[in-house]
Amino acid sequence: MPVAVKRVYLKPSRGDGARVLVDRLWPRGISKEEAKLAAWLRDLAPSDELRHWYHARPGQWAAFRKRYLKELTNPEAHDALSELYAMAARKKQLTLLFASRDEQHNNATVLKDLLDGMRKPPTGTGPGAVRAMRQRQAKRMPKN
């Protein structure tokens, strides 16, 4: 199932399939009729705090992505993420819409990566997380 990302300000096309807005704020200057949305999943958007943090540090894409994936494990995002996975499973085409001017570095691209892998974000409880925790603990321990 193909997943695309697109700025919400671009005109809808037939090839978009189900159009899902994944921003917390409604985009300026666009009516709901113009947007032609199948859904608006605002709970999938980064928190206001994270959004402001990244806006002040646009060069910190990797850190933003990591923090955003962690936010997606929160209970608030769980239902919206489950709904997005369900839509992706039953639609032939899904287009994630965003308002950001940066077309390569935004939350929709992170969600597309998750959908392309059809897996949920890491929970931080797997073997890799345990190994990383032990390594951090070992570094903190004083050497005798």
N, C-alpha and C positions, 0 to 999 in steps of 0.2 A: 504494500500500500504506500504510494508516494505521499510524502509530506513536503510541502513548500513553505517558505516564509516570504512575506510580502509586506511592504509598507501599506498601512491602512489608507493612506492618501492616494494610492494608485487606484484607477478605476477597476471595479470588479470585472472578471471575465468568466466565461463559461468553464474554462479549464481549472478554475479555482476549486471547484467542488465545495465542500463544507468550509465556510469561512469562520474562523474562531479568533476573536480578539483576546489577546493574552496580556493586556495592559491594565493597570489598576485604575487609571484615569481615562475618561472618555476623550477621544481626540478632538481637538478644537476644529470648528468649522465643518464638521461632518454630521449629517443627520443619520438617524438609525435606518431610515429607508435607503439612503445612499450607501451605507456600509454593507447592506445585504448580509447580515450575520446569521449564522446558524446558532452561535452561542457567544456569550461574553463571559469568560472565566477569569474574573478579576482576582480571585484568590490564588491564581497561579503566578501573578505578577510579583516581582521582588517587593519587599517591604519598602515603605517610604524612606526609612533609615538607610537601607542598602542602596536604593536608587539615588539618594542624595550623595552618599559616600562615593559611588562610582562616577557620578557627574563631576565631582570635584577631582577625581583621579582617573581620567579616561585611559591612561596607560596601564592600569592595573587590571587588565581583562582576566588574567588567570585567577587572581584573587577574588574578583567579582564572581566568576563562574563557580568557584569553590564555595563561596558563601551562599550563592543562590541555590546551588544543589543542596546545601545543608538546610536552607529555608524550606525547600520542597519536601523535607521529611517531617515538617511540622503538621500537626493534626488539621490545621486550618486549610492547608493545601492538599491534604490527602483526598478529600472528596472530589475536588476539582480535577486533580490529577487522574483519579480513577475514571471520571467522566471523559477526560481527554483520551485516555487509553481505549475506552469503550468506543468513542467516536472513530478513532483511528482504525479499530478492528472492523467496524461495519461500513466504513465509507471507502469508495474507490480513490478519492482524492481529498486531501485535507490541507488547507492553507492556514497557517498561523499568522495572524496580523499583529503588527506592532507600529508604534508611532515614531520611534527613534529615527534620527537622521542617519545614524551609523548602521548600515545594513548588514555588516559582518559581526558586530559586537553588540548583541542585545539579548534579552531573555528569550525571545522566540527561537533564536538559533540554538540555545541550550536545550530548549524543549524539543526542537527538531532532532537534535542528537539523541535525546532519550527515546523518542519515538522510533527513530531509525533502528535503534538497538532493541526496541520494544521491551525495555526494562525500566524498573523504577529506580530512583536515585539511591545511592548507597546509604545504608543506615548507620554505618560506623560500628557494626558489631561483628563483621566477618573476620576471617583469619588475618587479612591484611591490616585491619584496624587494630587487632590485638597485638600483632607484631610491632606495629608503629608505636603503640602505647608502651610496650616493653622497652623498646629502644629509647624512647623519651625518658622513661623512668631510670634506665641504666645511665643515661647522661647526667641525670640529677644527683645520683648517688655519689657521695664523696669517696674518693679512692684512698685506700689505707696504705 
